[in-house]
Structure formats: C-alpha cells, structure tokens
Amino acid sequence: MDYCLFLDTWLAGAGPEAASRELTLLGHRKVDWEVGCADLWQILGPREEWRELAVERVLHLLRFWVKFAVWDDDRASQYGRGEYVGTCKGLSRPFEEIDMLLPAFDEASSPRLRRLEERLASACPSALRWDDTFVPVWWLCAPKAFRFLERNLWQIGQGRRVAPGEMVPAFLSCDDTYPNQDEAAAWFASFTDALEGWWRGAAPRGQVGERVSGLLGPQTPVKSWLVRLFLRKLRRLVENGEEFASLVSPTHSHRRGTGALYGL
C-alpha cells in the first residue's frame, strides 16, 4: 500500500517531496522515502500520456493483489475496501491451506481496466510492446515482488523492454522485502551440519546446532532415521531444485542490496 501511494502521487502530478513527506510520517517501513521517491521520479522520466496510462495499469495490479491477497489477520478485502479492482465473484477458498472462505475478484471484468488497456495498446511505444506479458510477471507474495515492480517501472521509464542479460537498477529501497541469499546460504549450511551431527551423536555446535538439538531432543532409532531421510531430501533439493538451490547454495549468482543490479 505504501508503494501504491508512491505511484499514485506521481500519477497525480505532484512532486517526489509530497510522497516522501507522507510516507515518512506514516513510518510503516524503514525506507529512505526521500531517496526512493526522487529515484522513482527520475526513472520514470518525462510525463507523457502513454506513460501515465502504463503506471496506472501497474498501480491497478498492485491494488488488485492487495485486495485479493490473504493476510494473517483479516478476511482479505479489509484492505482496499474503497477501491473497485474487478467484480467480486463471491466467496471461495483460494488455497488449500486457508481454512476459510474469502472474496475473489475478477480484475479483467473491470470496464475501466479494459478501456485503459485498449488505449495502452494503441499509444504505447512499439519497443515496449504492451501486452499481457508485460505486467503479470510477478505477484505480491513473490520473494522479490518489488524488484519485479522495479523492472516494470524501469521499462516504462525507458519506453522499451529489458534486453536479455540487461541489468535493471534498484531504486525502490525494497531490499528488506526479500531474502538475503548470503545469509540463507550460511544458515542452511549450519542447519544441515547440525542435523548431520545430531544423528551421528556429536555435540551440538553454535546457536543453530543448539537449537536443532533442543528441538529434536533425545536420540531414538526412529528419529535418527527420519532426520537422515530429511537430510537426504534437502540435499536432493539443492542438487535438483533450481529455485531452492539459488537461495541456499553459496555459489548462487544473485546479488542483494540497494546498490545491486538485477536483470530478470
């Protein structure tokens, strides 16, 4: 919702200081909003009608996900109650692990959105190639959702798609919203070492080792077998699971941080 305000202020034609002042006062996240807002205004470049339409489309998607998403303290539509993001299709159970009925919304049913996309299709630069592959490349619960948002906004500012292998600068100050892969890799190594040491009867080492040992308790043949099976599964995931391996393998090629650059 902070990023929605961020983009809505730009759409309204106000300057970056207007957004940064309000977001700093709200203080929901420890972000240098003055820097983030200034960077966004610079990235988006000169104001043109097609660019305003493109930002409005991205903003609509953000608001749709906020209203549709399942939060741990409400029934989804508590947020965005004053916004129409598409016709409510009724109550449904969106995910197996959610034991309650939640309102579902059909974003594509919005006449306003359809008009917006029709105008975009004709006004958007051919190098940007506005179609259904441009915006729906991320979702709000993705680990790097706001890095994908940066990618969309950078492309709008440039008026073209990201070229294969091209890097996109970080400018939303969102590096605290996704995993630190270096920390994850270090923790995973300590965790698997602790499991290995536990079933072999070795004394626990370090904070992770102590925690694992305390959770597992006294060793039994059944627990030892299960721990060894669990270890085998984790190691197979590293060997065969590209997404999992990229998070916990020390040889990952991704970078993290406000100054880091990302391609896709």
C-alpha positions as CSV (number, residue, x, y, z in Angstrom):
1,M,0.0,0.0,0.0
2,D,3.0,2.3,0.6
3,Y,4.1,1.7,-3.0
4,C,0.5,2.4,-4.2
5,L,0.7,5.8,-2.6
6,F,4.1,6.2,-4.1
7,L,2.8,5.7,-7.6
8,D,-0.5,7.5,-7.1
9,T,1.4,10.6,-6.1
10,W,3.4,10.5,-9.4
11,L,0.1,10.0,-11.3
12,A,-1.5,13.0,-9.6
13,G,1.3,15.2,-11.0
14,A,2.7,16.1,-7.6
15,G,6.5,16.1,-6.9
16,P,8.5,13.5,-5.1
17,E,8.7,15.5,-1.9
18,A,4.9,15.2,-1.5
19,A,5.1,11.4,-1.4
20,S,8.2,11.2,0.7
21,R,6.8,13.6,3.3
22,E,3.6,11.5,3.8
23,L,5.4,8.1,3.7
24,T,8.0,9.2,6.1
25,L,5.3,10.4,8.6
26,L,3.4,7.1,8.2
27,G,6.6,5.3,9.0
28,H,5.3,1.8,8.2
29,R,8.7,0.7,6.8
30,K,12.3,1.8,7.5
31,V,12.8,3.2,4.0
32,D,14.6,6.4,3.0
33,W,11.5,7.6,1.1
34,E,13.1,10.9,0.1
35,V,15.7,9.0,-1.9
36,G,13.3,6.4,-3.1
37,C,10.8,8.9,-4.4
38,A,13.4,11.1,-6.0
39,D,14.8,8.0,-7.8
40,L,11.3,6.9,-9.0
41,W,10.6,10.4,-10.5
42,Q,13.9,10.3,-12.2
43,I,13.5,6.7,-13.5
44,L,10.0,7.4,-15.0
45,G,11.3,10.3,-17.0
46,P,9.2,12.9,-18.8
47,R,5.5,12.8,-18.3
48,E,3.6,11.5,-21.4
49,E,0.0,10.2,-21.7
50,W,1.1,6.7,-22.5
51,R,3.5,6.6,-19.6
52,E,0.7,7.8,-17.2
53,L,-1.5,5.0,-18.6
54,A,1.2,2.4,-18.1
55,V,1.8,3.5,-14.5
56,E,-2.0,3.4,-13.9
57,R,-2.1,-0.1,-15.2
58,V,0.7,-1.3,-12.9
59,L,-0.9,0.5,-9.9
60,H,-4.2,-1.2,-10.7
61,L,-2.5,-4.6,-10.5
62,L,-0.9,-3.7,-7.2
63,R,-4.2,-2.7,-5.7
64,F,-5.8,-5.8,-7.0
65,W,-3.3,-8.1,-5.3
66,V,-3.5,-6.1,-2.1
67,K,-7.3,-6.5,-2.0
68,F,-7.3,-10.1,-3.2
69,A,-4.4,-11.4,-1.1
70,V,-4.8,-13.4,2.0
71,W,-3.4,-11.7,5.2
72,D,-2.9,-13.4,8.5
73,D,-5.2,-11.0,10.4
74,D,-8.3,-10.5,8.3
75,R,-10.5,-11.8,5.5
76,A,-8.6,-10.4,2.6
77,S,-10.8,-7.5,1.5
78,Q,-10.3,-5.4,4.6
79,Y,-7.7,-3.6,2.6
80,G,-8.8,-1.7,-0.5
81,R,-12.5,-1.6,0.5
82,G,-12.9,1.7,-1.2
83,E,-11.4,0.6,-4.5
84,Y,-13.1,-1.3,-7.3
85,V,-10.5,-3.7,-8.8
86,G,-12.9,-6.0,-10.6
87,T,-16.2,-7.7,-10.0
88,C,-16.4,-9.8,-6.8
89,K,-17.1,-13.4,-7.9
90,G,-18.3,-14.4,-4.4
91,L,-16.7,-16.3,-1.6
92,S,-14.3,-19.1,-2.4
93,R,-11.4,-21.0,-0.7
94,P,-8.4,-19.7,-2.8
95,F,-5.8,-22.0,-1.3
96,E,-5.9,-25.5,0.3
97,E,-4.1,-24.3,3.4
98,I,-6.6,-21.5,4.0
99,D,-9.5,-22.8,6.1
100,M,-12.0,-20.0,5.4
101,L,-14.0,-18.5,2.6
102,L,-12.6,-15.4,1.1
103,P,-13.9,-12.9,-1.5
104,A,-12.5,-13.4,-5.0
105,F,-12.2,-10.6,-7.6
106,D,-12.0,-10.7,-11.4
107,E,-9.6,-8.0,-12.4
108,A,-10.3,-8.5,-16.2
109,S,-14.0,-7.7,-15.6
110,S,-13.4,-4.0,-14.9
111,P,-14.7,-1.9,-17.9
112,R,-12.3,0.9,-16.8
113,L,-9.3,-1.5,-17.0
114,R,-10.4,-2.7,-20.4
115,R,-10.6,0.8,-21.7
116,L,-7.2,1.5,-20.2
117,E,-5.6,-1.5,-21.9
118,E,-7.2,-0.6,-25.2
119,R,-5.7,2.9,-25.0
120,L,-2.3,1.5,-24.0
121,A,-2.2,-0.9,-26.9
122,S,-2.5,1.9,-29.4
123,A,-0.5,4.6,-27.5
124,C,2.4,2.6,-26.1
125,P,5.8,2.7,-27.9
126,S,6.3,-0.4,-30.1
127,A,9.6,-1.0,-28.3
128,L,7.7,-1.6,-25.0
129,R,5.3,-3.9,-26.7
130,W,2.4,-3.6,-24.2
131,D,0.6,-6.9,-24.0
132,D,-0.4,-9.4,-21.3
133,T,3.2,-10.4,-20.8
134,F,4.3,-7.0,-19.5
135,V,2.6,-6.6,-16.2
136,P,1.7,-10.2,-14.9
137,V,5.3,-11.3,-14.4
138,W,5.1,-11.1,-10.6
139,W,2.7,-11.4,-7.7
140,L,2.6,-9.7,-4.3
141,C,3.8,-12.7,-2.3
142,A,6.8,-13.4,-4.6
143,P,10.1,-13.2,-2.6
144,K,11.3,-10.3,-4.9
145,A,7.9,-8.8,-5.8
146,F,9.1,-5.3,-5.6
147,R,12.3,-6.0,-7.6
148,F,9.8,-7.2,-10.4
149,L,7.9,-3.9,-9.8
150,E,11.1,-2.0,-10.3
151,R,11.6,-3.9,-13.6
152,N,8.2,-2.9,-14.8
153,L,8.6,0.7,-13.9
154,W,12.1,0.9,-15.3
155,Q,10.8,-0.4,-18.6
156,I,8.1,2.2,-18.6
157,G,10.7,4.9,-17.9
158,Q,12.9,3.7,-20.8
159,G,10.0,3.1,-23.1
160,R,11.3,-0.4,-24.1
161,R,11.6,-3.9,-22.8
162,V,14.6,-5.2,-20.8
163,A,17.1,-6.8,-23.2
164,P,18.4,-10.3,-22.5
165,G,21.1,-10.1,-19.8
166,E,20.5,-6.4,-19.2
167,M,20.6,-5.1,-15.7
168,V,17.9,-3.0,-14.0
169,P,19.0,-0.6,-11.3
170,A,17.4,-0.9,-7.8
171,F,15.6,2.3,-6.9
172,L,12.6,1.5,-4.7
173,S,14.6,0.9,-1.5
174,C,13.0,-2.5,-1.2
175,D,15.9,-4.7,-0.3
176,D,14.4,-5.5,3.1
177,T,11.4,-7.2,1.5
178,Y,13.1,-10.3,0.1
179,P,15.6,-12.9,1.4
180,N,19.2,-12.3,1.9
181,Q,20.6,-15.2,-0.1
182,D,24.1,-15.0,1.5
183,E,22.5,-15.2,5.0
184,A,20.2,-18.0,3.8
185,A,23.2,-20.0,2.4
186,A,25.2,-19.6,5.6
187,W,22.2,-20.6,7.8
188,F,21.4,-23.6,5.6
189,A,25.0,-24.9,5.8
190,S,24.8,-24.6,9.7
191,F,21.4,-26.3,9.7
192,T,22.4,-29.3,7.6
193,D,25.6,-29.7,9.6
194,A,23.6,-29.6,12.8
195,L,21.2,-32.3,11.5
196,E,24.2,-34.4,10.4
197,G,25.9,-34.0,13.8
198,W,22.7,-34.8,15.8
199,W,22.1,-38.2,14.2
200,R,25.7,-39.1,14.5
201,G,25.7,-38.3,18.2
202,A,28.1,-35.4,18.0
203,A,27.9,-32.5,20.5
204,P,25.9,-29.5,19.1
205,R,27.9,-26.6,17.8
206,G,26.9,-23.0,17.6
207,Q,23.5,-21.4,18.0
208,V,21.9,-23.3,15.2
209,G,23.3,-26.6,16.5
210,E,22.0,-25.9,20.0
211,R,18.5,-25.0,18.6
212,V,18.3,-28.1,16.4
213,S,19.4,-30.4,19.3
214,G,16.9,-28.8,21.6
215,L,14.1,-29.3,19.2
216,L,14.9,-32.9,18.3
217,G,15.5,-34.0,21.9
218,P,17.0,-37.3,22.9
219,Q,18.0,-39.6,20.0
220,T,15.9,-42.6,19.1
221,P,16.3,-45.0,16.2
222,V,13.1,-43.7,14.6
223,K,14.0,-40.0,14.9
224,S,17.5,-40.7,13.6
225,W,16.1,-42.5,10.5
226,L,13.7,-39.6,9.9
227,V,16.4,-37.0,10.3
228,R,18.6,-38.8,7.8
229,L,15.7,-39.0,5.4
230,F,15.1,-35.3,5.8
231,L,18.7,-34.5,5.2
232,R,18.7,-36.6,2.0
233,K,15.6,-34.7,0.8
234,L,17.2,-31.3,1.5
235,R,20.4,-32.3,-0.4
236,R,18.4,-33.6,-3.3
237,L,16.6,-30.3,-3.5
238,V,19.9,-28.5,-3.7
239,E,21.1,-30.8,-6.4
240,N,17.9,-30.9,-8.5
241,G,15.8,-27.8,-7.5
242,E,17.0,-24.7,-9.3
243,E,14.9,-22.2,-7.2
244,F,15.7,-23.8,-3.9
245,A,19.4,-24.1,-4.8
246,S,19.7,-20.5,-5.8
247,L,18.5,-19.5,-2.3
248,V,20.7,-21.7,-0.2
249,S,23.7,-22.6,-2.3
250,P,26.8,-20.4,-1.6
251,T,27.6,-20.4,-5.3
252,H,24.4,-18.5,-6.2
253,S,24.9,-15.7,-8.8
254,H,22.3,-13.3,-7.4
255,R,23.1,-10.1,-5.6
256,R,21.2,-8.2,-2.9
257,G,21.2,-4.7,-1.6
258,T,20.1,-1.1,-2.5
259,G,23.0,-0.7,-4.8
260,A,22.8,-4.1,-6.5
261,L,21.7,-4.5,-10.1
262,Y,19.3,-7.1,-11.4
263,G,18.3,-8.4,-14.8
264,L,15.2,-10.6,-14.9
